[in-house]
Amino acid sequence: MGPRAQHEGFPHRLVETTRRALPLIASVAAGRMAAATDTPAPAFPTRPVRLIVNFPAGSGTADTVARALCEYFTRKWGQPITVDNVPGSTGVVGAATAYGAAPDGYTLLVTPAGAVTVAQHLQKLDYDPDRFVPITMLETSPMVLVASPHLSVNNVTELIAYARAHPGKLSVANHGIGSSSYLAAAWLASMTKIQIFSVPFRGSVAALQGLGDGRVDVLFDNLGSSLQPIRNGEVKALAVASAKPEPLLPGVPTIAATVPGFVTSAWVALVAPPNTSPSLVQWLSEQFADGLRQPQLEKTLADLACEPGGWTPQATAAFIRDESERWKSVIREAKITVQ
């Protein structure tokens, strides 16, 4: 069924680490662009721009948001802006491709958390994630724990009881080793002292299909990808990983109500190759912040249950650094290994 990853045991001081991380989300929101016209426009672009998405086409939120942005900026800039899907190794292959590109703004990376905040703590990489130059946060979204309709549990308490009664039998889908969905499941297993085995899929669509037909039991996913399958009854929502209940899922509790301190979210950032000039990064950040405020982009994000980003490069960089340190602590203290 795929690589097996066992997770158990967790020092609860990491709960406090997570609590300290939460105020940063509010602070970076305050750092969003107040205006998108302050930085003088460079002579850019004069040729096509490539947005590398490090997951397959149609696989989830990152791809959908990138394509919507491409449509908008192709019209605005008068040059083709295209998505180049470069999947593999939970985003690592696409990230490495973008890392090696010229630092001229014509190749940018649209990436979820894994390739820039998690992968370096689990494996040796051909790139240094810390050298990417953050441009802006594109979106953040709640994570939801969903279950197969074939699994006879309806909440987190029942899920924990099931896992303890069937050690090592609970199959957990994810978007690949090192993805947010993988880490969230490993963290929950560690905090609750249950054993799971991980089953990687190529994105949300494939993983949700695996739940629907009963091949796997549960999945941590971003709400935007899971909302319609939940509403259609194809999967069932057990709980949300946000600090408060999610209005789009009335009656669905938080995981933290059962497992205190368990709060996490999904996000997608835009970063540039190392050594991209600060002035170009600032201009691009303002451009994308403006794009995310356009009605069509706002609708696209709302349909995906996402909160628009548009943060400054500095706020985005601070958030990514904090997330990397948080997951590094989780991986080390929980002794998460891939076997």
Buried (B, 14 or more C-beta within 10 A) or exposed (E): EBEEBBBBEBEEEBBEBBEEBEEBBEEBBEBBBEEBEEBEEBEBBEEEBBBBBBBBBEBBBBBBBBBBBBEBBBEEBEBEBEBBBBBBBBBBBBBBBBBEBEBBBBBBBBBBBBBBBBBBBBEEBEBEBEEBBBBBBBBBBBBBBBBBBEBEBEBBBBBBEBBEEEEEEBBBBBBBBBBBBBBBBBBBBBBBEBBBBBBBBBBBBBBBBBBBEEBBBBBBBBBBBBBEBBEEEBBBBBBBBBBEBBEBBEEBBBBBBBBEBBBBBBBBBBBBBBEBBEEBBBBBBBBBBBBBBBEEBEEBBEEBBBBBBBBBBEBBBBBBBBBBBBBBBBBEBBEBEBE
